Amino acid sequence: MKKTKIIALLLAAILPLCSCSGKNETVGGSYMFATGKAGGTYYSLGTVLASVWDKYSQSTTNVTTTSGSVNNIEMLLKENADFGFVQSDILHYALEGQEMYEEDKQRGVSVVANLYPEYAQFVVNASTDIQTIPDLAGMTVAVGKYGTATEAAARKILEAYGVTYDMITVKYQTFSEAMSSLSSGSIDAAFAVSSLPSANILEYSQTREIRLLPVSLTQSASFKRSCPFFSDGMIPAETYGTANSSSTVCIDVLLICRTNLQQANVYSIVKALFDNTDEIASAHAKGADINAVTASETKIGTMHPGASQYYNSAGEEPAEDDFEPEVVPEPETSSEPEISSEPETSSEPEETGNE
């Protein structure tokens, strides 16, 4: 009788160890993916990405709608989500305690992939004499809703060209509101950050000739230092039928995750995505921009060890002992930052932070 009890106790101790041994049993978890508004790019792309990685990594992912980047970071920090989309400028503000985070630095999120760029766009009617950003002095400019990432980007770009808010009449409008105001003549310029083409600008350009004001990182050294998330970009003339192509600055859309997710699990997710980019491209227009080369390049944040493992190994299957022991610290959930009750941009799906 005693022998039987001893054997039973030994089995009870050994079986859990057996079930946890081996790399394959560490993957295939259940995840929550914070995206954006229903009907927007973030939500539709997130649905595609989750479908692909679930298919090839044996995971189960629930894709949820949110108000955008700020909301997504909050959900990850509170462990109400495991993955999310965020714009690189908002991640920078969170990590540095700037803008809507008001010196309340956030920790506990890591970068998984740099997905695609979004473009800063100052729009004016081509019939005006406004050719450059300095020409906006004395004009009425819609810069996005107050306290949002769009408004912060507009302010920083204007200041880089020597145009401060006290030199213009500022309108805190959503981009759809701004385009209506541009049409009526109640404003002189409208600002947005979006992927190309912006649906609102494209629709407007069908009936009116527009001009995009050029933007360049070389405008000032301080601009580059204070906004490390910006990179140079170009908006081709054929995008909106403008007379010329226009230089601008871009902000990257990043896939991020909780820092304390297991390395092997994140590796499995990243491998599933970038071993199957053809499926993503065939299912979503943005899929054509997603590739392992640019995905590993991010100016903001720290890459999760599981993602780095994939990019550094060029997708080759690592040995079991290649994975680092799981010693990732728990996220710090500092007090919630004082942010605008508005989502990070307007209600329009194609605008920055709300896709």
N, C-alpha and C positions, 0 to 999 in steps of 0.2 A: 504493500500500500504506500509506504514511504517512498519506494522507488518510483512508483507511478507519479506521485506528486512532484518529485524532483525533476523527472523527465518533462512533465508539463510546464514547470517553471522555466526550465532551460529553453524549451521551444518558444515560450512566450517572449523570452528575452532575445532569442536569435532571429525569429521571423521578421520583426520590424527592421532589423539591421539588413537582412537580405532584401527586403522590399525597397530599401533606400539605396542599395549599392548599385553602382553602374551609372554611367552618364545619361543613358537614354531615359531613365525614370525621372530625371530632373526637368525634362521639357514637357511641353504640352499642357500648360496651365490654363486657367480661366482668367480673362482680363476684361477691364473696362477701358474703352477708348473714347476720350473726350475730343470732340471735333468742332463743330460750329452750328450755325443755324440750319434748320431743315430747309432743303432746297438750294443751299449754298454749296460752293466748291469744296469746303472743308468736309462737310458731312458726306457728300457723294464720293469724294476721293477716299475718305476714311473707310467707307463701306467697302470699297474695292480693295484697299490695302489689307483690311482685316480678313476679307474673304480669301485672299491669296495666302496670307500667312497662316490662317487656320487650316487651309487645305494641305499645306506642306509641312507644318510643324506640329500637327495634331493638337492644336490649342482650340479654345472656344472663346470668342471675343464678342462682347456686347458693345456696339457702337452707339454712343449717346449724343444727342444734340446739346449744345451749350451756346452761350453768348459770345464765345470766341477766346482769344489768347489769355486774357487776364483770368477769366473764369476757369480755363483749362489748367493753368498753373496752380490756382487755388485748390482745384479738385485733386491734383497730384500730391500737393503738400499735405492735404488732409486724408490722403490714401482712399479717396472716393473714386479715383481712377488710376490706371497703371500707365497708360500711354496718352499722348495728346499732341495737338498741333499748337505751335506758337510762332509768332514772328520774332525774328532775331532782335529787333529793337526792344520789344517788350521783355524778352528774356534778359537782355542787357540791363534794362531798368530794374528788373527784379533782383538780379545778382548784385547790382551796385547800389541799390536803395535810392533810385532816382525817379523823377516824374511822379507817376501815380503811386509809387511805392514809398515815397517821402522818407528816404533814409532808413527804411525798414528792410534791410537786406534779406533775401530769401535763399535758402539752401535746400537741397534734397531732390533736385531734378537734374538729369543728365541728357545730353544730346544723343539721339540714335541715328539721325540722318538729316542732311541738308537736302531738301526736296526740290524747290524751284524758287525763282525770284519773283518779287512783286515790285512795281515801278512807281516812283513818285511822278505825279503829273499835275503841272499847273496849266490850266486850260483858259484861254481867252478867245474872244471872237476875232477872226482874222481881219475884220473891218476896222479894228482899233489900231492905235499907234503903239500899243504895248508890244515890245519886241523882246525885252529881257526882264529879269526879276527886279533890278533896280528901278525899272520903269513903273513898278507897282506903287512906289511912294506917292502918297496922296490919293490912292485908289481905294475902292471897297473890295475886300478879299474874303471869300468864304474858306475857312481853314479846317473845317470839321467840328465835331461836337467838342465842347470844352472838357479838358482833362483827359482826352483820349490820346492814343498813340498817333493817330492821324494829325491831330492838332499839334502835338509835340514835334512831329517831323516837319510840318509846315513852318512852325516857329523857328526851328533850328536852321532850316534852309534859308529862310528869309534873312535871319540874322547874319548868316555866312556871307550874304551879299549886301550887308549894311542896312537892311530894312527892318526896323523894329516895329512892334505893335503900335507904338505911339505915332508912327509915321503913316499908318494906314487906318482905314475903318474896318475893324474886324467883325466878321459875321460867323458865329458858331452854328453852322448848319450841317445837316447830313448832306452827303453828296447829291442825292436825288433832289433835295431842297435847293442846293446850290445850282444845279443845272437849270432848274425852273427859274431861279433868280437871274442866272446868266441870260436866259432866254428873254426875260422881261426887261432886262437892262438895269435891275436894281443892284447888281454887283458887277465888278469889272473882271474878276478872275475867280476860278474855283480850283480847289486842291483836293487830290485824292491819292491814295496808294492802293494799287490793285494789280492783279495779273493782267496780261494783255490778251485781247482788248478788254477794256472796261465796257461793260454792257451799256452803261449810262452815256459814256462819251461817244460810243459807236452810234447809238440811237440819235444823239444830238447832232453828230456830224453828217447824218443822212440828209438833213434839211438846212444845215448852216455850215459855212466854212470856218474851221477853227485853227488856232495856232497853239502849239505847246512851247512853253518857255524853257530854254535850255538850262540844265543844272549840271555842275561838275564838282567832283571832290577836290579838284585842284584850286578851287576858289580861295581856300585858306587852310593853313596848317592846323589851326585850332578846330576847324570844322571836322577834319579827319580824326583828330584826337578825341573830341567830345562825342563823335558819332562813329565808333569803330564798326558798327553793324552795317554802315552804308558801303556799297561797292558801285563802281561805274557801270552804266548800262546805256543802251541805245533803243529808242523807239522808232522803228522803221516808218517811213512816210506812208507806206501802204496800209499801216495799221488803221489809221483813221482818214486816209486820203488827204494828208496835209501836204503843203508845198515842199517841205524838206523833212528829213529824218531829224530827230531831236535827241541830244545827249541828256541823260538824267542819272539819278542814283537809284539803286535797288536795295530792297530789304528781303532777306531770305525767309522762306517758310520752313520751319524745322519740325521734325518728328522728335518728341522728347519722351522720357519715361521717368518713373521714380528711380532714384539712384540706388535704392536698396533692392531692386529686382535682381534675381540671381543672374550671374554672368552667362551661364549655359542657356538659360531661357531667352535672354536678349539675343545671344548669338544665333539661336535657332530661328527667332523671328526675323532677324536681319538677313540671314542666309535664305530663308524662304522668300523674302521680298526680292533680293537682288540676284537670285538664281532664276527668277521668273518675271523679269521686267517686261517681257513681251506680253504676258497676260495682263499686266497692269496697263500697258500702253493701249492694248486693244479694247480695254474696258473703260478707260477714262482719258480725256484729252490731255490732262496734265501728266499722264503716265509717260509721255514721250520725253519729258524733261527729267525723269527720275533715272539715275544711273549710279553705279557704285563709285565712280571716280569723283563726281561732284558731291555725292552724299557724304563722303568722308572729310570734306573741306568745310569747316565752320570757323568763323571768326569769334563767335560768342559761345561761352559755356565750355564744359568739359565732356568729351565723348564717353559714353558708358563703356566699361571694360568689355562687355559682350559685343558691342558694335565694333570697337577697336580690334577685337580678336578676328572678326570677319574681314575687315578692310586690310589688316596687316597680313593675313594669311591668304589673301586673294581668293577667298571662298573655299580653300582646301579644308577638308574635315580635320579638326585638331585632335590630337591624342587626348585621352581623358585627363592626364595630369597637366595639360596645357592650361586648364582653367584654374584661375587663382582661387584660393580658399575664400569663402564668402564672409568677408569682414567689412562689408560696406556699412557705414554708420547709418543709423535711423535718421530720417529727414528732420530738420529743425522746423517746427511749426511756430514761427514767431507770430506776434499779434497781427491780425488782419490789417493790411494797409488801407489808408483812407483813399478811396478811389471814387471816381464818378459813378453814380448809379446807372449811367448809360453804359451799354457795352462799348468795347474799345473803338468802335466806329459807328457809322450810321446803320440804319436798318437794312440797307441794301446788301444782298449777299455777296456781291463781287468786291466789296470794299475791304480795306485792310482790317485784319483781326476778326472779321465776322464771316469769313467764307465758309 
